[in-house]
């Protein structure tokens, strides 16, 4: 899928309450990493994350995470 400032949900890994999906982010294709997007949100610094961490539809269960690839990268540098 191509992302051009698309509204997305992002999977954040666990803390005390476990992982969760959070909305309010915008994703744009990232030219440096093929399977990644650049995320933007007013409350966070822009960052590059792999596409397995995002969903363009609101998840039905905000506590049920995506399939996490083995040895997965969670974030790419700029």
Secondary structure, DSSP 8 states (H G I E B T S, - for coil): ---EEEEEEEEE--STT--EEEEEEEEEE-SS-TTEEEEEETTEEEEEEEGGGEESS--SSTT------TT--S-B--
